[in-house]
Amino acid sequence: MKFLWGVATSSHQIEGGNIHNDWWAWEQAGNIETGEISGQATDHWSRYEEDLANAASLGLNSYRFSIEWSRCEPQEGKWDAVAFQWYTKLVTLCESHGLMPMVTLHHFTLPKWLAEKGGITHPHFPDRFAGFVRKVISHLGSRIPLWCTLNEPNALAIGAYMGGFMPPAQISSRKLGVAHRMLLKAHVKAYDLIHEKVVEREGPWSSVPLSVGFAHNLIDFQPFNARRLRDRLLTHFCRRYYNQAWLDAVTGRKQHFGIRGLLPAPKQVWSARGRKTVDFIGVNYYMRAYPFWGAQKEQAEYTPFNGLPIGLAFQKKEDTVSDLGWAIHPEGLGRILRFASGYGIPLYITENGIADASDVLRREYLESHLREVAAAKTSGLDIRGYFHWSLLDNFEWKKGFAPRFGLWEVDYATFERRPRQSAERYAQLIRQNESDDGILAGLL
């Protein structure tokens, strides 16, 4: 199969009008930093034809998008035929443009009716999610070759039950462990269902092997001060808990969704032990982060955790940073790819991008990160695709509309789309490096 050049999006961030999920309710309560609500987002629901035509104009051959559960099941047990018809049209349009679809089944949002019952910590969450997956399979299953069950389950669990930046923003170490466990059970059920139910294939990618994985947020953790033992130890724990735990879990190893003395570990999910429940690993990489113990001269604030003065900085004074203040370190992507490849599973870079409203940094960001991908692939790593985040500006969760990640700029007053210069640079890189073998030495 040819190397996949794509872009990634998510339903709530671009579609608009997703009024039946937990994020919509959370926005109404004033939890977005800018005071905004997603509203019509980018109005992708009405402008999807234009957006996919723009994606195709770059020379892409794949498109990663998510299916909004709350649109499909706005009330428990009541399915919306119009929603499924729209997603069917979206897949048909992908086919007509030659964009192989990678479908994400869960990208952070939950139907409000489920969130009110406890969301991802509810004991029946895996079964409810499996019911949604069955419906998606019945409508689209035969036409989808690539499936992401969950997007960033580590970030979701931590954001909801430790960091307070996702609903329900309840700080609870016990619920944090339960969230990891329930998400893993849901992933396993979805993985098994897709492989069991998607038997007959149709469409332009019917001969492409069915492949199910998940998109994992990975951070290049480096000690704030490499000479300090405590900073090095914290970095080790961050890597193990945030980067490694989920990869161990989906490859059949012992699950370690806890840290002794800090976070209680939940019970093992035995349906995941002793077997692989991924056909690929999706790598979402954006940043480096620096764990530290106690206040630093460059980082005066720290976050007490269980009474411990633990901090996490996302930049140092010498770093070039994005509009979100995230340090730009392309070499971190190379390290992450080498780490993830150690599990012996094919890799896709399912998200990689930068908040850069002025479009001053994005071209170099693209080039430098793709050079890391090229070097990793040339060294023998099984990397099968790169999906830039994102096709267009979007509602960036708790940060609102301020961060601009799009190759296309969106005027939120008119919803007009305007290509940034970095969009043409991405198209050039694709043309210069496209081959049956994917990224070659042309980027090195």
FILOMAR-650751 format. One record per residue: x, y, z of N, C-alpha, C, O in turn. Coordinates in steps of 0.05 Angstrom, whole numbers, plus 5000, padded with zeros to 4 digits. Example, Ala and Ser with C-alpha at 12.3 -4.5 7.8 and 13.67 -1.06 7.14 Angstrom:
2
526448865156524649105156526449345156528549345169/525749555142527349795143525850015157526850235161/
This chain:
444
501749765000500050005000501750255000503850265014/501050454985502550704984502550845011500650815026/504650995015504751165039502351355038501751475017/501051395061498751565063499551845071500751895092/498752035054499052325060496252435067494552415050/495852535091493252615098493052855116495152975122/490652925123490153115144488152995163486752805156/488053105188486252995208484353215218485153445220/481953135225479953315237478453165258478752925261/476753305273474853165291472153305290471953545286/470153145294467353235290466553485305465653675293/466953475331465953705347467453955341466454175344/469953935333471554175328470954315302471554545298/469654175283469154295257466254295248465454475233/464754095256462054065244460154295251458854405234/460054365276458054555286455454425293454654225282/454054545313451354455320451254195335449154065335/453454105347453453855362452353915390453953945409/449753945392448554045417447853825437446953875459/448353575430447553355447449853215461449552995471/452153345462454453215476455253365501454353585506/457053245516457953355541459653605538459553775555/461053635516462653875512460854115508461354335518/458654075492456754295488455754395515455654635520/454854215532453854285558455954425575455454625589/458454335573460654445589461254725579461954905595/461054765553461555035542459455235552460155465559/456955155553454855325562455255415590454355635598/456655255606457155315634459555495638460355555661/460755595616462955785617465655675622467355805634/466155425614468655295619470855335598473055235601/470255475577472255535556473755785564472555985572/476355775561478056005571477256265559477456475572/476456265534475756515520472856595525472056815516/471356425538468456475542466856405518464356455518/468056285498466656215473465155945476465555795495/463355895457462155635454462655545425463255705408/462555285421463255185394461255275373462055325350/458655305380456655405361456755255334456355015334/457155405313457255285286460155185280460655085258/461955215299464755135294465755255268465855495265/466555085249467355185222465155145201465555195178/462855055210460554995192461254785171460354785149/462854595180463654375162461154205154461154085132/459254195172456854035166455554125140454453965125/455654385134454554495109456654525087455854525064/459154535094461254605075463254365071465454415062/462354125077464153895075465153855046467353765042/463453915027464353874999466654054992468653964979/466554305000468754494996471254405011473454415000/470854315035473154235052474553995040477053985039/473153795031474453565019475653624992477753504985/474453804977475753894952478354034958480353994944/478454194979480954324987483054114995485354144988/482253915010484053705018485253564994487653514992/483453494975484353354951486253524934488053414921/485853784935487553964919490453964927492254034912/491053874952493753854962495253604951497653584954/493753424939494953174930494852954951496252754949/493152994971492952794992491652544981490252544961/492152324995490752074988489351945012488451715010/489052105034487551995057486452225073487452455072/484352165089483052365106482152225131480652035130/483052325154482252225180480052405192480552645194/477752295198475652445211474252275232474652035232/472652405249471252255269468252265265467152445252/466852065275463952045274462852125301463552005321/461152315301460052425326457852245337455652235327/458552105359456651925372454052065379451951965375/454252305390451852445400450052535377447652575382/451052565353449352615330447752365322445452365315/449252135324448051885315446051775335444151645328/446651825361444851725383444351955402445351955425/442752155394442352395411440852325437441152465457/439252115436437952015460438551715462438751585442/438751625486439451345490437551155474435151155479/438750995457437150795442435650905418434350755404/435951175413434551295390436551395370438151575376/436551275346438551325326437551525305435251515297/439351695296438651915278439551825249441851825243/437551765232438151675205439551895189441251835172/438852155194440052375179443052385184444552435165/443852345209446752345215448252135200450352185188/447151895200448451675186448551725156450451655142/446451845145446351915117448552115110449852095089/449052315128451052515123453852385123455452445106/454352215142457052085143457351895119459651855110/455251775110455351615086456151785062457751705046/454952025060455652205038458652295040459952325020/459552335065462352405069464252195059466252255046/463651945065465351715056465151695026467251655013/462851735014462551734985464251944972465551904951/464252184984465952404974468852334977470452404959/469652214999472452125001473251944978475351964967/471451764972471951574950472251714924474051654908/470551914918470752054893473252224890474252264868/474352314913476852474913479352304916481552404916/479052044920481351874924482551904951485051864954/480951974971481952014999481151775016478851745024/483051595021482351355037481551445065482951585078/479151365074478151455100479451305123479551055123/480351455143481051335169478951445188478951685194/477251275199475051365216475851335245476751125254/475451545260475751545289472951525302471251685296/472651325319470051275331469451435356467151485363/471551515370471151675394473351885395475651815400/472652145392474552365394473652555416472752775411/473852465441473452615465470552655474469952645497/468652695455465952775463464252525469464652315458/462352565487460452355495457552465492457052705495/455652295485452852375486452252475514453052355534/450652685515450052805541448652605559449152605584/446852445548445452255564447252055578446751965600/449451985565451451805577453151945597453851835618/453952195591455652345609454152395636455452385657/451552435635450052475659449852225677449252245700/450451995665450451745681453151675691453451475705/455151835684457851775694459951755671462351725677/459051775646460951785624462751545622461851315624/465351605618467251385613467851225639469151015637/466951325662467351165687464950985693465050825711/462751015677460350845682461050555675462250505654/460150365691460850085685459749985659460749785648/457650115649456550025623457550185599456650145577/459450365604460550515582461650345559460950395536/463250135565464249965543462049845526462249825501/459849755539457649635524456149845508455349785485/455750085519454350295504456050375480454950415458/458650395483460350455461460350235440460250295416/460249995449460049765430457549775413457549715390/455349865426452849895411453050105389452050065367/454450325395454950535375456650425352456150475329/458750275360460550165339459049975321459449975297/457249815332455649635315454049795294453849705271/452850015303451250175284453050295262452250295239/455350395269457150505249457950285229458050325205/458550045240459249825222457049755203457449705179/454549765213452249685196451849885173450849815152/452650135178452250345157454750375139454450425115/457050345150459550425135461650205135463650235120/461350005151463549825156464949705132467449685132/463449635111464649505088466449695072468049605055/466149955077467650155060469950285074471350445062/470450215100472550345115474850155120474449945133/477150215109479450035114481050085139482249905150/480950335149482550415172480750525194479150705189/481050425219479350495241481050575265482850425273/480550805277481650885303479350855323477250985321/479650675342477450645362477250885379475050995383/479450985390479551205409481651405402483751325391/481151655406483151855403484251935431482752035448/486751905435488251995459486751915485486052095500/486351665490484951585515486551675540485351725560/489251685538490751785561490152075567489752145590/490152245546489452525550486652565560486152735576/484752405550481952425558481652355587480452515602/482752135596482452055624483752265643482652345663/486152355636487552555652486152825651485852955672/485252905628483853165626481253175642480553385652/479852945643477252935657477552895687475852995702/479652745696479652665724482352735738482752655761/484052885725486452985739487053275732487453445750/487053345706487853615698485653825698486254055699/483153735698480953925698480454075673479154285673/481553985650481254135625479353995606479154075582/477953785615475853655600473553585618473953535642/471053585608468853505625469053215633470053045618/468253155658466853325678468753485696467853605715/471353475691473353615707473053555737472953745753/472953305743472853215771475553105779476552915766/476853215798479553125807479152895825478452915848/479852655815479452405830481452205820481252105797/483352125837485251925829483951655824484751495807/481851595840480351345836478951335809479251145794/477451555803476051555778477951565754477351465732/480351675758482351685737483051395729483151335705/483551225748484150945742481850805730482250645711/479450855740477050725728476750815699475950655682/477251075693476951175666478851025647477950945625/481350985655483150835638482150555633482150455611/481150425654480250155652477850125634477749945617/475850305637473450295620474050355591472950245573/475950545587476650615559478050375546477650315522/479750235561481050005550479049785543479249655522/477149735561475049535556473449615531472849445514/472849875527471449965504473049925479471949835458/475649985480477349945457477349645449477149585425/477749465468477849185461475249085448475348935429/472949175459470449095448470149195419469249055401/471049445414470849555387472649415368471949345346/475149355377477049205360475848935352475948865328/474848795371473748525365471248545347470948385329/469548735352467148765336467848825307466648705289/469649005302470349085274471448835260470748785237/473248695273474348455259472348235256472548075237/470348225274468348015272466148075251465347905236/465348335251462948405235463648505206462048465188/466048615203466748725176468048495161470448455161/466348345147467248105133467348165103469448135090/465148255092465048325064465948615060465148785076/467648665040468648935035467749025008467348864990/467449295005466749404979468049674977469049784996/467949784953469050054948471850034938473049824935/473150274933475750284921478050164938480150104928/477550134965479650024982478949754993479849685015/477249604979476349344989478649144991478548955007/480749194975483049004977485149084998486948935003/484749325010486649415031485949255056483649255065/487949135069487348975093486049145115486849375120/483949035126482549175148484549215171485849025179/484649455182486549525202485249695224484049905217/485549615249484349755271486449825291488149655299/486450075300488450165320487250385337484750405340/488950545348488050775363490051005360492350945353/489251245366491051475364491951555392490351615409/494551545396495751575422497351835424499151885408/496651995444498152235449500752165462500852045484/502952245449505652195460507252455462507152615444/508552485485510052735491512952665495513652455507/514752825484517552795488518352905515519153145517/518152745536518852835563521852845566523252645561/522953075575525753105581525953245608524353425613/527853165625527953295652528653585650530253675633/527253745666527754035666530754095672531954265659/531753945691534653965698535753685699535353535718/537253605678538253335676540153265698540753025702/541253465712543153405733541753345760543053245778/539153395761537653345786536353065785534753015766/536952905804535852625805532852625805531552465792/531652815821528752815823527452885796525352765789/528653065781527553125755527752885736525952835720/529952745738530252505721528252285729527152155711/527752255755525852045763523052125755521551955746/522352375758519652465749519352425719517152345710/521352475704521252435675520752135669519152065651/522151965683521651675680518751595685517551455669/517651705707514851635713512951745693510951615685/513451995683511752105662511751935637509651885625/514151855629514351695604512851435608511451345590/513251315631511951045636508951065638507450905626/507951265653505151295657503651405632501651305624/504751615620503351755599503951625571502051585556/506451565566507051455539506851155537505951055517/507751015558508050725556505650565564505150355552/504150655584502050485596500050385575499350155575/499050565558497050485539498250305517496850125508/500750345510501950175490502349895501502049695487/503149875526503249615539500549475539500349235534/498449635546495849525549494749405523493449195523/495149545500493949455475495749245461494949145440/498049185473499748975462499848735481501648565479/497848715499497548475515499148455540499048255554/500648665546502348655570500748735595498448815593/502048715618500848795643500249095642501849255634/497849165650496949445650497949585675497649475698/499049825672500049975695498950255693500350455688/496350275698494950535698494950665726493050785734/497150625740497450745766500350795771502150695757/500950945792503650995801503750945831502251075847/505350755839505450675868505850915886507851065882/504150945905504351165924503151425915502851615931/502351445890501151685879498451645867496551785874/498151445849495651395836494851095839496450925831/492551035850491850755853491350625826490150745808/492350385823491950235798489250095797488549965817/487850115776485249975774485749675768488049585763/483649515769483849235763484649195734484249365717/485948975729486748905702484348845684482248745693/484548915659482548845639483548585626485248585609/482348365634483448105626482948045597484447885585/480948165585480448125556482648245539482748185515/484348415550486548535535489148395540491148445526/489348225560491848095568492647875549490947715541/495247855542496247635527495747635497496247445484/494747865487494247885458494348175449494048355466/494848215424494848485413492048565404490648405391/491248805412488648905404488949155387487249325387/491249175373491649385353493049265329494749085331/492349355305493749295280495649515273497449475256/495249745284497049965281496950145305495050135321/499050305309499150505330499150775317500850835300/497250945325497151215315498651395334498151395358/500551545323502251725340501252015336501452125314/500252135358499652415358501852555373502152525397/503452715358505752845371505753145365505453235342/505953305386505953595384508353725399509253935390/509353605421510953765439512953605455512853365457/514753765467516453665489515353785515514153995515/515753645537515053745563517253685583518553475581/517653865603519853835622518753795650517853995662/518753555660517953515688520053625708522453615702/519153735730520953835750519753815778517353795781/521553825797520753815825521254085838523454185839/519054205848519254465861519454695841519754655817/519254935851519355175835522055215822524155155835/522155305797524555355782524855655777522955805777/527355735772527856015765526356095740525256315738/526255915720524955975695521955915696520456005679/521155765715518455665717517555695746517655505761/516655935753516156005781513855845793513855795817/511955765777509655615787510055315786511455215768/508955175805508854885803506154795812504654945824/505554545806502854435812503154225834504054005829/502254295858502354095880500553855872498253885865/501653615875500153375869500453185892502653095898/498153125904498152955928500153055949501552905963/500353325950502153445969505053475960506753575975/505653375936508353385925508653615906506853665890/510853765907511253995890512253915862514553965855/510453795846511153705820510253905799508054005800/511953955779511254135758511854025730513253825728/510654145710511054065682511154325665509154465663/513454385654513854615637513654535608514554315601/512554705592512254635563514154805546514054795521/515954955559517955105544520155185563519755195587/522455235551524655365565525255625550524355665527/526855795562527256055551528656045523528256225507/530155835518531555815492529855685470530755675447/527455595477525755455458524255645439523455855448/523955565414522055685397519355555403519155315405/517255725406514655615415512455685395512655875380/510255535397507855585381506155795395506955895416/503955865383502156065395501055965422500156125438/501055705427500155595452502455575472502055485495/504855665465507055655483508355375485509855325504/507755205465508954935465511654945450511855055428/513754835463516354835451516354655426515154445425/517754755405517854615379520454445379522654555379/520054185379522354005379521853765360520953555368/522553805334522053585315523553335322522653115317/525953355334527553115341526052945361526552705363/524153065376522552915394520752715380520252495390/519852795356518152605340519852365333518852135334/522352415325524052185318524451995342524251755339/524852115366525151945390522551785395522651545402/520251915393517651795398517151565378516251345385/517851605353517451405332519151155338518350925335/521651205346523450985353522350825377522550585378/521350975397520250845420517750675413517650445420/515950795398513450655392513950415373512550215375/515950435356516550215338517549965353517549745342/518450005378519349775393517249575399517849355408/514749645395512549465400511949275376510349095378/513349325354513149145331510449175316509648985303/509249405318506649465306507049685285508549875291/505749675262506049895242505050155254503350155272/506250375245505650645256504450825235505150815212/502550995244501651225229502151475246501551455270/503051685235502951945250500152055245499652165224/498452015265495652085261495052385267492952485259/496852515281496652805285499352925289501052805303/499853155276502353305281501853575269501253605245/502053785285501454055274502154265295503154215316/501554515287502454745304500354965303499155025282/499855085326498255325328499955565320501855645334/499355675297501055885285499256065267499156025243/497956255280496056425265497356585243496156635222/499856665247501256825227502456655204503256765184/502456395208503556215188506556265183507556205161/507856365203510756415200512456165206514556125194/511455995224512955765233512155505220513655305220/509755495208508555235200510155095178510354855178/511255245159512655115137515154975147515654745140/516755115164519054985175518254755193519654555195/516054795208515054585225514554325209515354105216/513054365187512454135169515054005159515353755162/516854165149519254055137520953905158521853685153/521354025181523053905201521953655213523353465218/519253645217518053405227517953185206518352955213/517453255181517553055160520352945155520652715147/522353105160525053005158525552785179526852585174/524452825203524652615223523152355215524152135219/520852395202519352165193520952015171521151775171/522052175152523652055131526051905142526651685133/527452025161529751885173528951625186530351425184/526751635201525851395215524951185196525550945199/523651265175522751065155525050955140525150715134/526951125133529351025118530950835135532350655125/530950875162532450695180531050425184532150245197/528650395172527350135173524750125190523549915191/523950345202521450345217519050325199519050435177/517050175208514750125191512650345196510750325211/513150575182511350805184509750825158510950835136/507150835160505450805137503951055128502651045107/504051265144502651505136503151735155504051705177/502551975145502852225160500252385156499552455133/498952465178496552625177497052885192497452885216/497053105177497553365189495053465204492753425195/495453575228493353705242493654015239495554125249/491854135225489354025215488754145187490254325178/486754045174485954155149485254445151486054605134/483754525171482854795174482754875203482654705221/482755135209482455225236479955105248478055035234/479955085275477654955288477255045317478855215327/475254935329474754995358476654815374476354575375/478654945386480754795399480154745429481654835446/477954615434477154515460477154745481475954955476/478554715503478354905524479655175516479055385529/481255175495482455425486480755585467481455815460/478455475460476655625442477655655414479155475404/476955865400477655905372480356035368481256065345/481656125389484156275386486456125373487656235354/487055875381489255735368488555675338486355585333/490455725320489955675292491755465282494155505277/490655225278492254995269491854935239493154755229/490155085225489355005199491255075176492655275176/491354895156492654955131490855155116491855315099/488255145122486355345112485555515135484655415156/485755775132484755965152481755995149480655995127/480356015172477456045172476756315183477656395205/475156465168474056715177471456645192469456575180/471456665219469156575234466756755232464556675241/467056985220464657155215463157065190460657085189/464656965170463356895144463756595138462356495120/465456455152466256185147467756145120468055925110/468756365110470356345086472956205092474156245114/473856025074476455885077478456015059477956075035/480856065069483056175053485556005058486355965081/486755905037489155735041491555905051492056125041/492955795070495355915079497655825061497455625047/499855975062502155895045503255625053504255475036/502955545078503855285087502255065074503354835071/499855115065498354905051499754835024499954605018/500655035010502054984985504754844991505654684975/506054925013508554785019508054495025509654325017/505954425039505254145043504854005017505753785013/503354124999502854014973505453964958505853754945/507354154959509954124946511453884958512653734943/511453864984512853644997511753374988513253184984/509153364986507853114977508653054948509452824942/508653254930509353204902512353114900512952944884/514053234916516853184914517652904926519752794919/515952804944516752564958514852324954515152124968/512852364937510952144933512151924917513351974896/511751684926512651444911511251204923509851234943/511550974911510250734921511250664949509950544965/513750754955514950684980514650905001515450875024/513451124993512851335012515151535014516551594995/515551645038517651845043520351715038521051515051/521951845021524651745015526651965023526052145038/529051925013531252105022530952385012532652555019/528952444995528552714986528052915008528353155004/527352815032526952995054529353015073529353165092/531352855067533652845085535853035076537953055089/
